[in-house]
């Protein structure tokens, strides 16, 4: 099953840490957002494979915006 990861806050994509194809454990950081000089990680809720990154470093995002897609492990 594919699951979208969403930005928790409005801000900018500061750094993308994971790459498409990476196997990620629950709680792994996919990217870090920057908002009001705070760093907010985007975390994987369920283990799976990162299949798509929907944003680029430096891009502005709004809270609730999809930023990546995970194929959950069965």
mmCIF file of the N, C-alpha and C atoms, coordinates in Angstrom:
data_MODEL
# 
_entry.id   MODEL 
# 
loop_
_atom_site.group_PDB 
_atom_site.id 
_atom_site.type_symbol 
_atom_site.label_atom_id 
_atom_site.label_alt_id 
_atom_site.label_comp_id 
_atom_site.label_asym_id 
_atom_site.label_entity_id 
_atom_site.label_seq_id 
_atom_site.pdbx_PDB_ins_code 
_atom_site.Cartn_x 
_atom_site.Cartn_y 
_atom_site.Cartn_z 
_atom_site.occupancy 
_atom_site.B_iso_or_equiv 
_atom_site.pdbx_formal_charge 
_atom_site.auth_seq_id 
_atom_site.auth_comp_id 
_atom_site.auth_asym_id 
_atom_site.auth_atom_id 
_atom_site.pdbx_PDB_model_num 
ATOM 1   N N  . UNK A 1 1  ? 0.834  -1.172 0.000  1.00 0.00 ? 1  UNK A N  1 
ATOM 2   C CA . UNK A 1 1  ? 0.000  0.000  0.000  1.00 0.00 ? 1  UNK A CA 1 
ATOM 3   C C  . UNK A 1 1  ? 0.890  1.250  0.000  1.00 0.00 ? 1  UNK A C  1 
ATOM 4   N N  . UNK A 1 2  ? 0.534  2.224  -0.821 1.00 0.00 ? 2  UNK A N  1 
ATOM 5   C CA . UNK A 1 2  ? 1.288  3.481  -0.884 1.00 0.00 ? 2  UNK A CA 1 
ATOM 6   C C  . UNK A 1 2  ? 0.701  4.494  0.081  1.00 0.00 ? 2  UNK A C  1 
ATOM 7   N N  . UNK A 1 3  ? 1.577  5.195  0.749  1.00 0.00 ? 3  UNK A N  1 
ATOM 8   C CA . UNK A 1 3  ? 1.178  6.210  1.719  1.00 0.00 ? 3  UNK A CA 1 
ATOM 9   C C  . UNK A 1 3  ? 1.939  7.499  1.435  1.00 0.00 ? 3  UNK A C  1 
ATOM 10  N N  . UNK A 1 4  ? 1.222  8.609  1.443  1.00 0.00 ? 4  UNK A N  1 
ATOM 11  C CA . UNK A 1 4  ? 1.870  9.911  1.283  1.00 0.00 ? 4  UNK A CA 1 
ATOM 12  C C  . UNK A 1 4  ? 2.347  10.428 2.632  1.00 0.00 ? 4  UNK A C  1 
ATOM 13  N N  . UNK A 1 5  ? 3.524  11.042 2.634  1.00 0.00 ? 5  UNK A N  1 
ATOM 14  C CA . UNK A 1 5  ? 4.002  11.759 3.804  1.00 0.00 ? 5  UNK A CA 1 
ATOM 15  C C  . UNK A 1 5  ? 3.696  13.226 3.558  1.00 0.00 ? 5  UNK A C  1 
ATOM 16  N N  . UNK A 1 6  ? 3.280  13.933 4.592  1.00 0.00 ? 6  UNK A N  1 
ATOM 17  C CA . UNK A 1 6  ? 2.862  15.324 4.459  1.00 0.00 ? 6  UNK A CA 1 
ATOM 18  C C  . UNK A 1 6  ? 3.715  16.258 5.309  1.00 0.00 ? 6  UNK A C  1 
ATOM 19  N N  . UNK A 1 7  ? 3.824  17.498 4.846  1.00 0.00 ? 7  UNK A N  1 
ATOM 20  C CA . UNK A 1 7  ? 4.489  18.537 5.631  1.00 0.00 ? 7  UNK A CA 1 
ATOM 21  C C  . UNK A 1 7  ? 3.608  18.855 6.835  1.00 0.00 ? 7  UNK A C  1 
ATOM 22  N N  . UNK A 1 8  ? 4.206  18.900 8.006  1.00 0.00 ? 8  UNK A N  1 
ATOM 23  C CA . UNK A 1 8  ? 3.452  19.233 9.219  1.00 0.00 ? 8  UNK A CA 1 
ATOM 24  C C  . UNK A 1 8  ? 3.259  20.733 9.375  1.00 0.00 ? 8  UNK A C  1 
ATOM 25  N N  . UNK A 1 9  ? 4.131  21.511 8.729  1.00 0.00 ? 9  UNK A N  1 
ATOM 26  C CA . UNK A 1 9  ? 4.114  22.964 8.881  1.00 0.00 ? 9  UNK A CA 1 
ATOM 27  C C  . UNK A 1 9  ? 4.325  23.635 7.531  1.00 0.00 ? 9  UNK A C  1 
ATOM 28  N N  . UNK A 1 10 ? 4.000  24.914 7.480  1.00 0.00 ? 10 UNK A N  1 
ATOM 29  C CA . UNK A 1 10 ? 4.347  25.722 6.323  1.00 0.00 ? 10 UNK A CA 1 
ATOM 30  C C  . UNK A 1 10 ? 5.788  26.184 6.498  1.00 0.00 ? 10 UNK A C  1 
ATOM 31  N N  . UNK A 1 11 ? 6.592  26.011 5.467  1.00 0.00 ? 11 UNK A N  1 
ATOM 32  C CA . UNK A 1 11 ? 7.998  26.389 5.551  1.00 0.00 ? 11 UNK A CA 1 
ATOM 33  C C  . UNK A 1 11 ? 8.707  26.059 4.256  1.00 0.00 ? 11 UNK A C  1 
ATOM 34  N N  . UNK A 1 12 ? 9.974  25.711 4.373  1.00 0.00 ? 12 UNK A N  1 
ATOM 35  C CA . UNK A 1 12 ? 10.787 25.367 3.208  1.00 0.00 ? 12 UNK A CA 1 
ATOM 36  C C  . UNK A 1 12 ? 11.453 24.016 3.437  1.00 0.00 ? 12 UNK A C  1 
ATOM 37  N N  . UNK A 1 13 ? 11.669 23.299 2.351  1.00 0.00 ? 13 UNK A N  1 
ATOM 38  C CA . UNK A 1 13 ? 12.410 22.037 2.422  1.00 0.00 ? 13 UNK A CA 1 
ATOM 39  C C  . UNK A 1 13 ? 13.882 22.416 2.594  1.00 0.00 ? 13 UNK A C  1 
ATOM 40  N N  . UNK A 1 14 ? 14.411 22.132 3.773  1.00 0.00 ? 14 UNK A N  1 
ATOM 41  C CA . UNK A 1 14 ? 15.787 22.507 4.072  1.00 0.00 ? 14 UNK A CA 1 
ATOM 42  C C  . UNK A 1 14 ? 16.756 21.468 3.528  1.00 0.00 ? 14 UNK A C  1 
ATOM 43  N N  . UNK A 1 15 ? 16.479 20.169 3.809  1.00 0.00 ? 15 UNK A N  1 
ATOM 44  C CA . UNK A 1 15 ? 17.389 19.112 3.384  1.00 0.00 ? 15 UNK A CA 1 
ATOM 45  C C  . UNK A 1 15 ? 16.625 17.816 3.165  1.00 0.00 ? 15 UNK A C  1 
ATOM 46  N N  . UNK A 1 16 ? 16.867 17.172 2.024  1.00 0.00 ? 16 UNK A N  1 
ATOM 47  C CA . UNK A 1 16 ? 16.309 15.843 1.761  1.00 0.00 ? 16 UNK A CA 1 
ATOM 48  C C  . UNK A 1 16 ? 17.382 14.836 2.141  1.00 0.00 ? 16 UNK A C  1 
ATOM 49  N N  . UNK A 1 17 ? 17.029 13.929 3.044  1.00 0.00 ? 17 UNK A N  1 
ATOM 50  C CA . UNK A 1 17 ? 17.998 12.987 3.601  1.00 0.00 ? 17 UNK A CA 1 
ATOM 51  C C  . UNK A 1 17 ? 17.935 11.633 2.902  1.00 0.00 ? 17 UNK A C  1 
ATOM 52  N N  . UNK A 1 18 ? 16.738 11.140 2.631  1.00 0.00 ? 18 UNK A N  1 
ATOM 53  C CA . UNK A 1 18 ? 16.560 9.824  2.026  1.00 0.00 ? 18 UNK A CA 1 
ATOM 54  C C  . UNK A 1 18 ? 16.493 9.940  0.505  1.00 0.00 ? 18 UNK A C  1 
ATOM 55  N N  . UNK A 1 19 ? 16.731 8.818  -0.170 1.00 0.00 ? 19 UNK A N  1 
ATOM 56  C CA . UNK A 1 19 ? 16.681 8.755  -1.633 1.00 0.00 ? 19 UNK A CA 1 
ATOM 57  C C  . UNK A 1 19 ? 15.634 7.751  -2.070 1.00 0.00 ? 19 UNK A C  1 
ATOM 58  N N  . UNK A 1 20 ? 15.088 7.962  -3.267 1.00 0.00 ? 20 UNK A N  1 
ATOM 59  C CA . UNK A 1 20 ? 14.136 7.010  -3.826 1.00 0.00 ? 20 UNK A CA 1 
ATOM 60  C C  . UNK A 1 20 ? 14.798 5.636  -3.868 1.00 0.00 ? 20 UNK A C  1 
ATOM 61  N N  . UNK A 1 21 ? 14.063 4.626  -3.422 1.00 0.00 ? 21 UNK A N  1 
ATOM 62  C CA . UNK A 1 21 ? 14.575 3.261  -3.364 1.00 0.00 ? 21 UNK A CA 1 
ATOM 63  C C  . UNK A 1 21 ? 15.077 2.860  -1.991 1.00 0.00 ? 21 UNK A C  1 
ATOM 64  N N  . UNK A 1 22 ? 15.273 3.823  -1.099 1.00 0.00 ? 22 UNK A N  1 
ATOM 65  C CA . UNK A 1 22 ? 15.741 3.515  0.256  1.00 0.00 ? 22 UNK A CA 1 
ATOM 66  C C  . UNK A 1 22 ? 14.681 2.740  1.021  1.00 0.00 ? 22 UNK A C  1 
ATOM 67  N N  . UNK A 1 23 ? 15.126 1.715  1.752  1.00 0.00 ? 23 UNK A N  1 
ATOM 68  C CA . UNK A 1 23 ? 14.265 0.984  2.680  1.00 0.00 ? 23 UNK A CA 1 
ATOM 69  C C  . UNK A 1 23 ? 14.333 1.729  4.005  1.00 0.00 ? 23 UNK A C  1 
ATOM 70  N N  . UNK A 1 24 ? 13.197 2.206  4.485  1.00 0.00 ? 24 UNK A N  1 
ATOM 71  C CA . UNK A 1 24 ? 13.165 3.038  5.682  1.00 0.00 ? 24 UNK A CA 1 
ATOM 72  C C  . UNK A 1 24 ? 12.408 2.348  6.812  1.00 0.00 ? 24 UNK A C  1 
ATOM 73  N N  . UNK A 1 25 ? 12.964 2.441  7.993  1.00 0.00 ? 25 UNK A N  1 
ATOM 74  C CA . UNK A 1 25 ? 12.325 1.897  9.186  1.00 0.00 ? 25 UNK A CA 1 
ATOM 75  C C  . UNK A 1 25 ? 11.327 2.911  9.734  1.00 0.00 ? 25 UNK A C  1 
ATOM 76  N N  . UNK A 1 26 ? 10.384 2.439  10.522 1.00 0.00 ? 26 UNK A N  1 
ATOM 77  C CA . UNK A 1 26 ? 9.449  3.333  11.199 1.00 0.00 ? 26 UNK A CA 1 
ATOM 78  C C  . UNK A 1 26 ? 10.231 4.378  11.990 1.00 0.00 ? 26 UNK A C  1 
ATOM 79  N N  . UNK A 1 27 ? 9.862  5.643  11.846 1.00 0.00 ? 27 UNK A N  1 
ATOM 80  C CA . UNK A 1 27 ? 10.518 6.722  12.564 1.00 0.00 ? 27 UNK A CA 1 
ATOM 81  C C  . UNK A 1 27 ? 11.715 7.328  11.849 1.00 0.00 ? 27 UNK A C  1 
ATOM 82  N N  . UNK A 1 28 ? 12.092 6.784  10.682 1.00 0.00 ? 28 UNK A N  1 
ATOM 83  C CA . UNK A 1 28 ? 13.227 7.328  9.928  1.00 0.00 ? 28 UNK A CA 1 
ATOM 84  C C  . UNK A 1 28 ? 12.880 8.714  9.381  1.00 0.00 ? 28 UNK A C  1 
ATOM 85  N N  . UNK A 1 29 ? 13.883 9.571  9.276  1.00 0.00 ? 29 UNK A N  1 
ATOM 86  C CA . UNK A 1 29 ? 13.702 10.912 8.733  1.00 0.00 ? 29 UNK A CA 1 
ATOM 87  C C  . UNK A 1 29 ? 13.899 10.887 7.223  1.00 0.00 ? 29 UNK A C  1 
ATOM 88  N N  . UNK A 1 30 ? 12.913 11.398 6.493  1.00 0.00 ? 30 UNK A N  1 
ATOM 89  C CA . UNK A 1 30 ? 12.995 11.474 5.031  1.00 0.00 ? 30 UNK A CA 1 
ATOM 90  C C  . UNK A 1 30 ? 13.589 12.818 4.619  1.00 0.00 ? 30 UNK A C  1 
ATOM 91  N N  . UNK A 1 31 ? 13.145 13.883 5.265  1.00 0.00 ? 31 UNK A N  1 
ATOM 92  C CA . UNK A 1 31 ? 13.626 15.226 4.958  1.00 0.00 ? 31 UNK A CA 1 
ATOM 93  C C  . UNK A 1 31 ? 13.421 16.108 6.169  1.00 0.00 ? 31 UNK A C  1 
ATOM 94  N N  . UNK A 1 32 ? 14.023 17.294 6.111  1.00 0.00 ? 32 UNK A N  1 
ATOM 95  C CA . UNK A 1 32 ? 13.883 18.254 7.196  1.00 0.00 ? 32 UNK A CA 1 
ATOM 96  C C  . UNK A 1 32 ? 13.319 19.538 6.605  1.00 0.00 ? 32 UNK A C  1 
ATOM 97  N N  . UNK A 1 33 ? 12.256 20.033 7.238  1.00 0.00 ? 33 UNK A N  1 
ATOM 98  C CA . UNK A 1 33 ? 11.663 21.307 6.852  1.00 0.00 ? 33 UNK A CA 1 
ATOM 99  C C  . UNK A 1 33 ? 12.182 22.387 7.791  1.00 0.00 ? 33 UNK A C  1 
ATOM 100 N N  . UNK A 1 34 ? 12.222 23.615 7.296  1.00 0.00 ? 34 UNK A N  1 
ATOM 101 C CA . UNK A 1 34 ? 12.635 24.741 8.130  1.00 0.00 ? 34 UNK A CA 1 
ATOM 102 C C  . UNK A 1 34 ? 11.490 25.741 8.163  1.00 0.00 ? 34 UNK A C  1 
ATOM 103 N N  . UNK A 1 35 ? 11.079 26.092 9.372  1.00 0.00 ? 35 UNK A N  1 
ATOM 104 C CA . UNK A 1 35 ? 10.000 27.044 9.551  1.00 0.00 ? 35 UNK A CA 1 
ATOM 105 C C  . UNK A 1 35 ? 10.319 27.904 10.768 1.00 0.00 ? 35 UNK A C  1 
ATOM 106 N N  . UNK A 1 36 ? 10.353 29.193 10.579 1.00 0.00 ? 36 UNK A N  1 
ATOM 107 C CA . UNK A 1 36 ? 10.636 30.133 11.665 1.00 0.00 ? 36 UNK A CA 1 
ATOM 108 C C  . UNK A 1 36 ? 11.933 29.766 12.395 1.00 0.00 ? 36 UNK A C  1 
ATOM 109 N N  . UNK A 1 37 ? 12.948 29.407 11.610 1.00 0.00 ? 37 UNK A N  1 
ATOM 110 C CA . UNK A 1 37 ? 14.288 29.052 12.090 1.00 0.00 ? 37 UNK A CA 1 
ATOM 111 C C  . UNK A 1 37 ? 14.311 27.783 12.935 1.00 0.00 ? 37 UNK A C  1 
ATOM 112 N N  . UNK A 1 38 ? 13.245 26.967 12.839 1.00 0.00 ? 38 UNK A N  1 
ATOM 113 C CA . UNK A 1 38 ? 13.206 25.670 13.520 1.00 0.00 ? 38 UNK A CA 1 
ATOM 114 C C  . UNK A 1 38 ? 13.282 24.576 12.470 1.00 0.00 ? 38 UNK A C  1 
ATOM 115 N N  . UNK A 1 39 ? 13.942 23.479 12.805 1.00 0.00 ? 39 UNK A N  1 
ATOM 116 C CA . UNK A 1 39 ? 14.042 22.329 11.909 1.00 0.00 ? 39 UNK A CA 1 
ATOM 117 C C  . UNK A 1 39 ? 12.998 21.294 12.323 1.00 0.00 ? 39 UNK A C  1 
ATOM 118 N N  . UNK A 1 40 ? 12.139 20.919 11.371 1.00 0.00 ? 40 UNK A N  1 
ATOM 119 C CA . UNK A 1 40 ? 11.070 19.961 11.644 1.00 0.00 ? 40 UNK A CA 1 
ATOM 120 C C  . UNK A 1 40 ? 11.253 18.748 10.733 1.00 0.00 ? 40 UNK A C  1 
ATOM 121 N N  . UNK A 1 41 ? 11.548 17.571 11.301 1.00 0.00 ? 41 UNK A N  1 
ATOM 122 C CA . UNK A 1 41 ? 11.743 16.394 10.457 1.00 0.00 ? 41 UNK A CA 1 
ATOM 123 C C  . UNK A 1 41 ? 10.411 15.852 9.930  1.00 0.00 ? 41 UNK A C  1 
ATOM 124 N N  . UNK A 1 42 ? 10.454 15.296 8.722  1.00 0.00 ? 42 UNK A N  1 
ATOM 125 C CA . UNK A 1 42 ? 9.327  14.543 8.170  1.00 0.00 ? 42 UNK A CA 1 
ATOM 126 C C  . UNK A 1 42 ? 9.694  13.077 8.366  1.00 0.00 ? 42 UNK A C  1 
ATOM 127 N N  . UNK A 1 43 ? 8.906  12.375 9.184  1.00 0.00 ? 43 UNK A N  1 
ATOM 128 C CA . UNK A 1 43 ? 9.233  11.012 9.604  1.00 0.00 ? 43 UNK A CA 1 
ATOM 129 C C  . UNK A 1 43 ? 8.329  9.976  8.939  1.00 0.00 ? 43 UNK A C  1 
ATOM 130 N N  . UNK A 1 44 ? 8.878  8.779  8.749  1.00 0.00 ? 44 UNK A N  1 
ATOM 131 C CA . UNK A 1 44 ? 8.122  7.644  8.231  1.00 0.00 ? 44 UNK A CA 1 
ATOM 132 C C  . UNK A 1 44 ? 7.311  7.048  9.384  1.00 0.00 ? 44 UNK A C  1 
ATOM 133 N N  . UNK A 1 45 ? 6.006  6.880  9.180  1.00 0.00 ? 45 UNK A N  1 
ATOM 134 C CA . UNK A 1 45 ? 5.163  6.310  10.236 1.00 0.00 ? 45 UNK A CA 1 
ATOM 135 C C  . UNK A 1 45 ? 5.217  4.784  10.247 1.00 0.00 ? 45 UNK A C  1 
ATOM 136 N N  . UNK A 1 46 ? 5.284  4.171  9.058  1.00 0.00 ? 46 UNK A N  1 
ATOM 137 C CA . UNK A 1 46 ? 5.367  2.711  8.939  1.00 0.00 ? 46 UNK A CA 1 
ATOM 138 C C  . UNK A 1 46 ? 6.525  2.364  8.012  1.00 0.00 ? 46 UNK A C  1 
ATOM 139 N N  . UNK A 1 47 ? 7.258  1.306  8.325  1.00 0.00 ? 47 UNK A N  1 
ATOM 140 C CA . UNK A 1 47 ? 8.407  0.903  7.515  1.00 0.00 ? 47 UNK A CA 1 
ATOM 141 C C  . UNK A 1 47 ? 7.982  0.676  6.066  1.00 0.00 ? 47 UNK A C  1 
ATOM 142 N N  . UNK A 1 48 ? 8.898  1.010  5.156  1.00 0.00 ? 48 UNK A N  1 
ATOM 143 C CA . UNK A 1 48 ? 8.609  0.802  3.745  1.00 0.00 ? 48 UNK A CA 1 
ATOM 144 C C  . UNK A 1 48 ? 9.714  1.344  2.868  1.00 0.00 ? 48 UNK A C  1 
ATOM 145 N N  . UNK A 1 49 ? 9.438  1.376  1.564  1.00 0.00 ? 49 UNK A N  1 
ATOM 146 C CA . UNK A 1 49 ? 10.389 1.851  0.562  1.00 0.00 ? 49 UNK A CA 1 
ATOM 147 C C  . UNK A 1 49 ? 9.966  3.218  0.066  1.00 0.00 ? 49 UNK A C  1 
ATOM 148 N N  . UNK A 1 50 ? 10.905 4.145  0.012  1.00 0.00 ? 50 UNK A N  1 
ATOM 149 C CA . UNK A 1 50 ? 10.624 5.467  -0.524 1.00 0.00 ? 50 UNK A CA 1 
ATOM 150 C C  . UNK A 1 50 ? 10.531 5.345  -2.045 1.00 0.00 ? 50 UNK A C  1 
ATOM 151 N N  . UNK A 1 51 ? 9.347  5.630  -2.597 1.00 0.00 ? 51 UNK A N  1 
ATOM 152 C CA . UNK A 1 51 ? 9.137  5.459  -4.037 1.00 0.00 ? 51 UNK A CA 1 
ATOM 153 C C  . UNK A 1 51 ? 9.082  6.773  -4.799 1.00 0.00 ? 51 UNK A C  1 
ATOM 154 N N  . UNK A 1 52 ? 8.847  7.892  -4.110 1.00 0.00 ? 52 UNK A N  1 
ATOM 155 C CA . UNK A 1 52 ? 8.774  9.166  -4.812 1.00 0.00 ? 52 UNK A CA 1 
ATOM 156 C C  . UNK A 1 52 ? 8.995  10.320 -3.831 1.00 0.00 ? 52 UNK A C  1 
ATOM 157 N N  . UNK A 1 53 ? 9.762  11.299 -4.281 1.00 0.00 ? 53 UNK A N  1 
ATOM 158 C CA . UNK A 1 53 ? 9.933  12.549 -3.540 1.00 0.00 ? 53 UNK A CA 1 
ATOM 159 C C  . UNK A 1 53 ? 9.249  13.623 -4.371 1.00 0.00 ? 53 UNK A C  1 
ATOM 160 N N  . UNK A 1 54 ? 8.312  14.324 -3.776 1.00 0.00 ? 54 UNK A N  1 
ATOM 161 C CA . UNK A 1 54 ? 7.457  15.252 -4.511 1.00 0.00 ? 54 UNK A CA 1 
ATOM 162 C C  . UNK A 1 54 ? 7.916  16.707 -4.442 1.00 0.00 ? 54 UNK A C  1 
ATOM 163 N N  . UNK A 1 55 ? 8.999  16.975 -3.731 1.00 0.00 ? 55 UNK A N  1 
ATOM 164 C CA . UNK A 1 55 ? 9.498  18.348 -3.549 1.00 0.00 ? 55 UNK A CA 1 
ATOM 165 C C  . UNK A 1 55 ? 11.008 18.369 -3.773 1.00 0.00 ? 55 UNK A C  1 
ATOM 166 N N  . UNK A 1 56 ? 11.566 19.575 -3.837 1.00 0.00 ? 56 UNK A N  1 
ATOM 167 C CA . UNK A 1 56 ? 13.010 19.754 -3.984 1.00 0.00 ? 56 UNK A CA 1 
ATOM 168 C C  . UNK A 1 56 ? 13.531 20.611 -2.830 1.00 0.00 ? 56 UNK A C  1 
ATOM 169 N N  . UNK A 1 57 ? 14.817 20.470 -2.542 1.00 0.00 ? 57 UNK A N  1 
ATOM 170 C CA . UNK A 1 57 ? 15.421 21.319 -1.514 1.00 0.00 ? 57 UNK A CA 1 
ATOM 171 C C  . UNK A 1 57 ? 15.230 22.785 -1.891 1.00 0.00 ? 57 UNK A C  1 
ATOM 172 N N  . UNK A 1 58 ? 14.866 23.586 -0.913 1.00 0.00 ? 58 UNK A N  1 
ATOM 173 C CA . UNK A 1 58 ? 14.644 25.004 -1.124 1.00 0.00 ? 58 UNK A CA 1 
ATOM 174 C C  . UNK A 1 58 ? 13.213 25.358 -1.491 1.00 0.00 ? 58 UNK A C  1 
ATOM 175 N N  . UNK A 1 59 ? 12.416 24.361 -1.821 1.00 0.00 ? 59 UNK A N  1 
ATOM 176 C CA . UNK A 1 59 ? 11.025 24.607 -2.220 1.00 0.00 ? 59 UNK A CA 1 
ATOM 177 C C  . UNK A 1 59 ? 10.173 24.959 -1.009 1.00 0.00 ? 59 UNK A C  1 
ATOM 178 N N  . UNK A 1 60 ? 9.255  25.895 -1.184 1.00 0.00 ? 60 UNK A N  1 
ATOM 179 C CA . UNK A 1 60 ? 8.300  26.233 -0.128 1.00 0.00 ? 60 UNK A CA 1 
ATOM 180 C C  . UNK A 1 60 ? 7.175  25.203 -0.115 1.00 0.00 ? 60 UNK A C  1 
ATOM 181 N N  . UNK A 1 61 ? 6.718  24.848 1.085  1.00 0.00 ? 61 UNK A N  1 
ATOM 182 C CA . UNK A 1 61 ? 5.609  23.913 1.245  1.00 0.00 ? 61 UNK A CA 1 
ATOM 183 C C  . UNK A 1 61 ? 4.616  24.498 2.244  1.00 0.00 ? 61 UNK A C  1 
ATOM 184 N N  . UNK A 1 62 ? 3.390  24.026 2.172  1.00 0.00 ? 62 UNK A N  1 
ATOM 185 C CA . UNK A 1 62 ? 2.367  24.432 3.141  1.00 0.00 ? 62 UNK A CA 1 
ATOM 186 C C  . UNK A 1 62 ? 1.997  23.223 3.988  1.00 0.00 ? 62 UNK A C  1 
ATOM 187 N N  . UNK A 1 63 ? 1.527  23.470 5.196  1.00 0.00 ? 63 UNK A N  1 
ATOM 188 C CA . UNK A 1 63 ? 1.113  22.390 6.081  1.00 0.00 ? 63 UNK A CA 1 
ATOM 189 C C  . UNK A 1 63 ? 0.086  21.496 5.412  1.00 0.00 ? 63 UNK A C  1 
ATOM 190 N N  . UNK A 1 64 ? 0.305  20.196 5.464  1.00 0.00 ? 64 UNK A N  1 
ATOM 191 C CA . UNK A 1 64 ? -0.606 19.226 4.868  1.00 0.00 ? 64 UNK A CA 1 
ATOM 192 C C  . UNK A 1 64 ? -0.254 18.838 3.448  1.00 0.00 ? 64 UNK A C  1 
ATOM 193 N N  . UNK A 1 65 ? 0.706  19.525 2.843  1.00 0.00 ? 65 UNK A N  1 
ATOM 194 C CA . UNK A 1 65 ? 1.100  19.226 1.458  1.00 0.00 ? 65 UNK A CA 1 
ATOM 195 C C  . UNK A 1 65 ? 1.838  17.898 1.389  1.00 0.00 ? 65 UNK A C  1 
ATOM 196 N N  . UNK A 1 66 ? 1.488  17.021 0.433  1.00 0.00 ? 66 UNK A N  1 
ATOM 197 C CA . UNK A 1 66 ? 2.254  15.781 0.251  1.00 0.00 ? 66 UNK A CA 1 
ATOM 198 C C  . UNK A 1 66 ? 3.696  16.103 -0.183 1.00 0.00 ? 66 UNK A C  1 
ATOM 199 N N  . UNK A 1 67 ? 4.676  15.450 0.447  1.00 0.00 ? 67 UNK A N  1 
ATOM 200 C CA . UNK A 1 67 ? 6.077  15.706 0.114  1.00 0.00 ? 67 UNK A CA 1 
ATOM 201 C C  . UNK A 1 67 ? 6.823  14.453 -0.349 1.00 0.00 ? 67 UNK A C  1 
ATOM 202 N N  . UNK A 1 68 ? 6.276  13.267 -0.043 1.00 0.00 ? 68 UNK A N  1 
ATOM 203 C CA . UNK A 1 68 ? 6.931  12.017 -0.458 1.00 0.00 ? 68 UNK A CA 1 
ATOM 204 C C  . UNK A 1 68 ? 5.898  10.885 -0.418 1.00 0.00 ? 68 UNK A C  1 
ATOM 205 N N  . UNK A 1 69 ? 6.259  9.774  -1.083 1.00 0.00 ? 69 UNK A N  1 
ATOM 206 C CA . UNK A 1 69 ? 5.382  8.605  -1.128 1.00 0.00 ? 69 UNK A CA 1 
ATOM 207 C C  . UNK A 1 69 ? 6.180  7.385  -0.688 1.00 0.00 ? 69 UNK A C  1 
ATOM 208 N N  . UNK A 1 70 ? 5.601  6.605  0.216  1.00 0.00 ? 70 UNK A N  1 
ATOM 209 C CA . UNK A 1 70 ? 6.216  5.374  0.741  1.00 0.00 ? 70 UNK A CA 1 
ATOM 210 C C  . UNK A 1 70 ? 5.366  4.181  0.323  1.00 0.00 ? 70 UNK A C  1 
ATOM 211 N N  . UNK A 1 71 ? 6.023  3.107  -0.120 1.00 0.00 ? 71 UNK A N  1 
ATOM 212 C CA . UNK A 1 71 ? 5.368  1.818  -0.363 1.00 0.00 ? 71 UNK A CA 1 
ATOM 213 C C  . UNK A 1 71 ? 5.599  1.016  0.905  1.00 0.00 ? 71 UNK A C  1 
ATOM 214 N N  . UNK A 1 72 ? 4.534  0.808  1.671  1.00 0.00 ? 72 UNK A N  1 
ATOM 215 C CA . UNK A 1 72 ? 4.680  0.137  2.958  1.00 0.00 ? 72 UNK A CA 1 
ATOM 216 C C  . UNK A 1 72 ? 5.056  -1.326 2.787  1.00 0.00 ? 72 UNK A C  1 
ATOM 217 N N  . UNK A 1 73 ? 5.910  -1.813 3.696  1.00 0.00 ? 73 UNK A N  1 
ATOM 218 C CA . UNK A 1 73 ? 6.299  -3.228 3.715  1.00 0.00 ? 73 UNK A CA 1 
ATOM 219 C C  . UNK A 1 73 ? 5.106  -4.057 4.134  1.00 0.00 ? 73 UNK A C  1 
ATOM 220 N N  . UNK A 1 74 ? 4.972  -5.239 3.536  1.00 0.00 ? 74 UNK A N  1 
ATOM 221 C CA . UNK A 1 74 ? 3.825  -6.090 3.916  1.00 0.00 ? 74 UNK A CA 1 
ATOM 222 C C  . UNK A 1 74 ? 4.195  -7.095 4.962  1.00 0.00 ? 74 UNK A C  1 
# 
